[in-house]
Amino acid sequence: MKKIAVTILNQKLSADLLNPKVVKKYQTEIDKVTEKTNDTEGKTDEEVIVNQCEAVIEMIDNIFGKGSAKKVLGEETDLLTCLQAYFELTTMYKNQVVPYMNKEIAKMKAGEK
């Protein structure tokens, strides 16, 4: 399986991002972040922020491997940093994976001629 490198908050991470199981896990993690973000009833602002950041941390670790979130976010983080990472995660296929794939396909086509 070929791992694809992407950059999240200026940190390189790699995973088998075109493996159907990883793509399914990616979507599941997005759903988890959305669920935790919407789960605010009866929670303090602190609890909401902690839940949102934890969801992003779990997403990074579950897609790229344990310890990846610490590499991206550092030892301590804040909501804005987590939201920036989440935005880059949710756009990584469009902005990084698809262009990589197109480049690889172009190489294959060039090799055929």
Secondary structure, 3 states (H helix, E strand, C coil): CCCEEEEECCEEEEECCCCHHHHHHHHHHHHHHHHHHHCCCCCCHHHHHHHHHHHHHHHHHHHHCCCHHHHHHCCCCCHHHHHHHHHHHHHHHHHHHHHHHHHHHHHHHHHHC
